[in-house]
Amino acid sequence: MSNKKHAGGSFGTKGYYIALILCAAAIGISGYLYYRNANQEEPQIQAPSQNQQVDVVTPSGDDIPAVATQPTLPSAEDATKPTTPQGSDQKPLKTGQPLTGETLAVYAMDSLSYNPTTRDWRVHNGIDIAAEAGTPVSAAAAGVVSATYEDDTMGTTVVIRHDGGYVTVYSSLDSELPVSVGDNVDLGQTIGQVGNTALLESALGDHLHFSVSCNDVPMDPAQFFELQ
């Protein structure tokens, strides 16, 4: 019985030391692996030498992203300049007064002008010329009649397009018109008669409201008359 107890105690003691040795070995291996990984050098990228050829990839036109561009709009000063094509034989536009009479209101797009009909101050895109009803109104330049209509505020109106991007508008005319859309008219040709159909300017009496634009930009009629 005592021999069995002695043998069991010896085996237990040996097992303890064996376990202790295995733990120490495991700790040693773990420390060695950690130390080796910590001191391992990181890979370095070497710059190419002077004699080493480097391939450069240039993107093709299909690989380059498109850049949005915005159109350049003409300034008001440029818009009032004649647009005669270079190298053409087109002559400068000849102009003339559409009517002879007293000027009741001048062009005022950069300032306010008093309107006796509406009794307020507002811009004025043309000139108002007084004359008796029925007085002939002439085309201020040769061109093509592009529109004739009854405007709610400016009355009976004729629109003529000219070379160089110029457009002349004749309003407050008598309702009976001698021209139609598409007609070619000459400088000084009668395109209507003076009336008082512009409700917005009815306080002025019988008169012609005449306005000009160039490339869709309002223009002082006085400058248009100076083109000749």
C-alpha positions, 0 to 999 in steps of 0.5 A: 500500500505504501509503495503505491502511494510513493509511486503516485507521488513521484509521478505527480511530481514529474508531471508537474515539472514536465508541464512547467518545462512545456510552458517555459518552452511555449513562452520562449518560442512566442518571444522569439517569433515576436522579436523576429517579426518586430525587427523584420525590415520593411520593403523599400521602394527604390527610385529608378536609376538614371539608366533605368527606363521608366514607362510613361502611360499617356491617356488617349483622347477618350480617357480625358474627361470632358470639361464643361464650357460656357458660351461667352455672351456679347456685351451690350457695347459689342452687340450694337456694333455692325455684324458684317462678315469679314471679307464680304461686299456688304455695304453699311446699313443706310438708315433714316428717320421714320417720321418727322415730328416733335420728340415727346419721350427719349430713349431711357434704358439706363435711367427712369423716365416719367410716364404721364399715362401710368403716372410713374417712373419706368424705363423707356426702350425707344422714342415717341414722336408726335404727329397727326393721325394718319401721317405716313410712317416710313421704314427706317432702313431696308429690310423684311417685315417679320411681324405685324400684330396688335399688342395689348399695351403698345397697340398696332405694331410692325417689326422689320429685320435688317442686315447686321442683326438690327431690328426696328419696331413701330408701335401705336400705329393705325390698325390699317397696315399697308404691309404684311409679314414677309414683305421686302421694304426699302428705306423710306417706304411707308409701312403704316400710319400714325395712330393712338393705339398704345394704351400704355402711352395714350396720354401722349395723343397721336404719336409713333413709338419707335424702338431699335435692337441689335442682336436682341439688345436694346439700342438708342435710336439716335445711334441707329440713325447715325449708322448712315 
